[in-house]
């Protein structure tokens, strides 16, 4: 299982081994963040309905020979010594290694996080920072708890650990993602919290 990490420096290999060794209840998602472990409980129905809409919209436009859409896939971000589990991600199919439990962020072209009351700041700040550092081309943040009203943020063009482009779209309007995930998403299909 750990043959992919044999050549890594020992500190990062230890992080990956620790993540693999975690024992947690069904549905809970362990993430390693700055040397600590953050546990996310199973999502509710509203969250899952939004994830379902996004999965369908994204899955219908990608080249399925080159990419796969995963829900709750571990994404290893070596640059920040962390492993996050986005609600949805698009991964280069050739890099999805069975038995590892994670993919390297270098092979992830899109991550999606859907906020809940308890994790909104985590998704808005720490995950945006980490995905930008990991070189994830697009980060979509579905934020039903945005102070300005429920919205979807699309962050793109990561450079030096920062997303250079950010577009906010209120729920009810359409958003467009860039290639290779050029989906047109109707956020009016998202249920209210």
ABEGO torsion letter per residue (X at the ends): XAAAAAABBAAAAAAAAAAAABBBBBGBBBBBBGGBBBBBBBBBAAAAAAAAAAAAAAAAABBAAABBBBBGBBBBBAAAGBBBBBABBBBBAAABBBGAGBBBAAABABBBBBBBAAAAAAAAAAAAAAAAAAGBABBBBBBAABAAEBBBBBBBGBBGGBBABBBBBBBGBBBBBBOABBBBBBAAABBBX
